[in-house]
């Protein structure tokens, strides 16, 4: 396999382009999905792009990914700071995982400075806007080829 990845997006990311553009930019969620799938394809990766506002659905996606995907990019959004369940599921994944945030969580409200998932992922990208997704896809391709 070694080329199948999943990109998981958490709560409110389906409203990209509509909400807090000063924080998240103007790219709509469907456009971001298109950009990510095109970049993955260009790099020889087969990508699945998903989003849920429901914590349990994200946990199930992560669990199911163990058998179906070689790597994961996750923007857990607000669940980053609150979900032990998502953290525990990620710790069971045992494959390359990149934590991603469109905004720099460390330059925002104090409660956002704590990521419950950072210590169980391979690496993280923060504050680079939607371009962070492209960087994460490139990094994941290198991780899967053992180049990183």
FITI-778239 format. One record per residue (C-alpha): residue in one letter; x negated, y negated, z negated. Coordinates in steps of 0.1 Angstrom, whole numbers. Layout:
+--------+-------+-------+-------+
: residu :    xx :    yy :    zz :
+--------+-------+-------+-------+
:      A :     X :     Y :     Z :
...
+--------+-------+-------+-------+
This chain:
+--------+-------+-------+-------+
: residu :    xx :    yy :    zz :
+--------+-------+-------+-------+
:      X :     0 :     0 :     0 :
:      X :   -21 :   -29 :   -13 :
:      X :    -2 :   -56 :     6 :
:      X :    33 :   -58 :   -10 :
:      X :    39 :   -87 :   -34 :
:      X :    69 :  -101 :   -51 :
:      X :    74 :  -138 :   -59 :
:      X :    98 :  -142 :   -88 :
:      X :   113 :  -176 :   -97 :
:      X :   132 :  -184 :  -129 :
:      X :   160 :  -206 :  -140 :
:      X :   169 :  -238 :  -121 :
:      X :   144 :  -232 :   -93 :
:      X :   173 :  -226 :   -70 :
:      X :   179 :  -263 :   -73 :
:      X :   145 :  -274 :   -60 :
:      X :   149 :  -305 :   -38 :
:      X :   179 :  -316 :   -57 :
:      X :   167 :  -319 :   -93 :
:      X :   140 :  -342 :  -108 :
:      X :   122 :  -348 :   -75 :
:      X :    96 :  -369 :   -94 :
:      X :    86 :  -337 :  -112 :
:      X :    93 :  -310 :   -86 :
:      X :    92 :  -327 :   -52 :
:      X :   117 :  -328 :   -24 :
:      X :   112 :  -293 :    -9 :
:      X :   144 :  -273 :   -10 :
:      X :   144 :  -238 :   -24 :
:      X :   152 :  -222 :     9 :
:      X :   125 :  -241 :    26 :
:      X :   100 :  -230 :     0 :
:      X :   111 :  -194 :     5 :
:      X :   105 :  -198 :    42 :
:      X :    71 :  -213 :    37 :
:      X :    60 :  -185 :    13 :
:      X :    73 :  -157 :    35 :
:      X :    55 :  -172 :    65 :
:      X :    22 :  -176 :    47 :
:      X :    24 :  -141 :    33 :
:      X :    30 :  -127 :    67 :
:      X :     2 :  -147 :    81 :
:      X :   -22 :  -131 :    56 :
:      X :    -9 :   -96 :    62 :
:      X :    12 :   -94 :    30 :
:      X :    47 :   -82 :    28 :
:      X :    65 :  -105 :     4 :
:      X :    98 :  -104 :   -14 :
:      X :   110 :  -138 :   -28 :
:      X :   136 :  -138 :   -55 :
:      X :   152 :  -161 :   -81 :
:      X :   174 :  -157 :  -111 :
:      X :   188 :  -179 :  -138 :
:      X :   193 :  -148 :  -160 :
:      X :   165 :  -135 :  -183 :
:      X :   176 :   -99 :  -182 :
:      X :   176 :   -99 :  -144 :
:      X :   141 :  -111 :  -143 :
:      X :   130 :   -84 :  -168 :
:      X :   146 :   -58 :  -145 :
:      X :   129 :   -73 :  -115 :
:      X :    95 :   -71 :  -132 :
:      X :   101 :   -35 :  -144 :
:      X :   113 :   -24 :  -109 :
:      X :    82 :   -40 :   -93 :
:      X :    58 :   -16 :  -110 :
:      X :    67 :    11 :   -84 :
:      X :    74 :   -12 :   -54 :
:      X :    48 :   -39 :   -54 :
:      X :    10 :   -43 :   -56 :
:      X :    10 :   -78 :   -70 :
:      X :    33 :  -105 :   -85 :
:      X :    35 :  -142 :   -85 :
:      X :    59 :  -155 :  -112 :
:      X :    72 :  -190 :  -119 :
:      X :    92 :  -181 :  -150 :
:      X :   102 :  -217 :  -154 :
:      X :   118 :  -225 :  -188 :
:      X :   115 :  -188 :  -198 :
:      X :    77 :  -193 :  -198 :
:      X :    81 :  -209 :  -232 :
:      X :   108 :  -188 :  -247 :
:      X :   110 :  -152 :  -234 :
:      X :    92 :  -125 :  -253 :
:      X :   111 :  -100 :  -231 :
:      X :    96 :  -113 :  -199 :
:      X :    62 :  -114 :  -215 :
:      X :    66 :   -78 :  -226 :
:      X :    77 :   -67 :  -191 :
:      X :    47 :   -85 :  -175 :
:      X :    23 :   -67 :  -199 :
:      X :    37 :   -34 :  -186 :
:      X :    32 :   -44 :  -149 :
:      X :    -6 :   -37 :  -150 :
:      X :   -13 :   -51 :  -116 :
:      X :   -25 :   -85 :  -104 :
:      X :    -1 :  -112 :  -116 :
:      X :    -3 :  -150 :  -111 :
:      X :    16 :  -174 :  -133 :
:      X :    27 :  -204 :  -114 :
:      X :    43 :  -238 :  -123 :
:      X :    51 :  -266 :   -99 :
:      X :    45 :  -292 :  -126 :
:      X :    17 :  -293 :  -150 :
:      X :    33 :  -279 :  -181 :
:      X :     4 :  -292 :  -202 :
:      X :    12 :  -328 :  -193 :
:      X :    49 :  -325 :  -202 :
:      X :    69 :  -323 :  -234 :
:      X :    51 :  -306 :  -263 :
:      X :    74 :  -276 :  -263 :
:      X :    63 :  -268 :  -227 :
:      X :    26 :  -266 :  -237 :
:      X :    30 :  -231 :  -250 :
:      X :    31 :  -203 :  -224 :
:      X :    41 :  -169 :  -237 :
:      X :    30 :  -152 :  -206 :
:      X :    -5 :  -167 :  -199 :
:      X :   -23 :  -141 :  -219 :
:      X :    -8 :  -112 :  -200 :
:      X :   -13 :  -124 :  -164 :
:      X :   -44 :  -124 :  -142 :
:      X :   -45 :  -162 :  -137 :
:      X :   -24 :  -193 :  -134 :
:      X :   -18 :  -223 :  -112 :
:      X :    -2 :  -254 :  -127 :
:      X :     8 :  -289 :  -115 :
:      X :     0 :  -286 :   -78 :
:      X :    36 :  -289 :   -66 :
:      X :    50 :  -264 :   -42 :
:      X :    15 :  -261 :   -26 :
:      X :     7 :  -240 :   -57 :
:      X :    27 :  -212 :   -41 :
:      X :     5 :  -212 :   -11 :
:      X :   -26 :  -212 :   -33 :
:      X :   -11 :  -183 :   -53 :
:      X :    -4 :  -163 :   -21 :
:      X :   -39 :  -168 :    -9 :
:      X :   -54 :  -159 :   -43 :
:      X :   -32 :  -128 :   -45 :
:      X :   -44 :  -116 :   -11 :
:      X :   -80 :  -119 :   -23 :
:      X :   -72 :  -102 :   -56 :
:      X :   -56 :   -73 :   -37 :
:      X :   -87 :   -70 :   -15 :
:      X :  -109 :   -72 :   -46 :
:      X :  -125 :  -104 :   -32 :
:      X :  -117 :  -125 :   -62 :
+--------+-------+-------+-------+
